[in-house]
């Protein structure tokens, strides 16, 4: 897995709840600020007319995965490749 820099201004919120109903226990809120981003696979070769799927994951400064973080993809040159 390849990790690269990621600069985002808004922190992600992760909520952890006990197995009992919420009224019986506290809700733990943890703020995780994105620090790095990993793409799998880290290398892909696509022929003309071909396609591939990539998975992006965001990590905090300690290397912990930030679950549920949305990832937006784009092509810098839509004449070469498009994203949908």
C-alpha positions in Angstrom: 0.0 0.0 0.0 1.4 3.4 -1.0 0.8 6.4 1.4 0.9 9.9 0.2 0.2 13.4 1.6 -3.4 14.5 2.0 -4.4 18.1 3.0 -7.9 18.5 4.2 -9.3 21.2 6.4 -12.2 19.4 8.1 -11.7 16.6 10.6 -13.6 13.4 10.5 -15.8 12.3 13.4 -15.9 8.7 14.6 -18.5 7.6 17.1 -18.2 4.5 19.3 -21.1 3.3 21.2 -21.4 0.6 23.9 -23.3 -2.6 23.1 -26.0 -1.6 25.5 -28.7 1.0 24.5 -27.2 4.6 24.4 -29.3 5.7 27.4 -27.3 3.2 29.6 -23.8 4.3 28.6 -21.9 7.3 27.4 -21.1 8.0 23.7 -17.4 8.3 22.9 -16.6 10.8 20.2 -13.1 10.7 18.6 -11.9 13.4 16.2 -9.5 12.0 13.6 -7.8 14.5 11.3 -6.7 13.1 7.9 -3.0 13.0 7.5 -2.3 10.5 4.7 -4.0 8.7 1.9 -3.4 5.2 0.4 -4.5 3.8 -3.0 -4.8 0.1 -3.7 -3.4 -1.2 -5.9 -0.5 1.2 -5.9 0.2 0.4 -9.6 -2.2 -0.3 -12.4 -1.7 -0.7 -16.2 -4.8 0.0 -18.3 -4.9 -0.5 -22.0 -6.8 1.7 -24.4 -10.5 1.2 -23.8 -9.8 -0.7 -20.6 -10.9 0.0 -17.0 -9.8 -0.6 -13.5 -11.1 -0.2 -9.9 -9.1 1.6 -7.2 -9.7 1.8 -3.5 -8.7 4.9 -1.5 -8.3 4.9 2.3 -7.6 7.9 4.6 -5.4 7.6 7.7 -4.8 9.8 10.7 -1.3 10.9 11.9 -0.8 7.7 13.9 -1.6 5.6 10.8 -5.1 4.5 12.0 -7.7 4.1 9.3 -10.5 6.7 9.3 -13.5 4.6 8.4 -16.3 6.0 6.2 -14.2 8.9 4.9 -15.4 9.8 1.4 -12.9 9.8 -1.4 -13.3 11.9 -4.5 -11.6 10.9 -7.7 -10.8 13.0 -10.8 -8.7 12.8 -13.9 -6.2 15.6 -14.6 -6.6 14.9 -18.3 -10.1 13.7 -19.3 -8.8 13.2 -22.9 -6.5 10.4 -21.6 -8.7 8.9 -18.8 -12.1 9.5 -17.2 -13.5 8.7 -13.8 -17.0 7.6 -13.0 
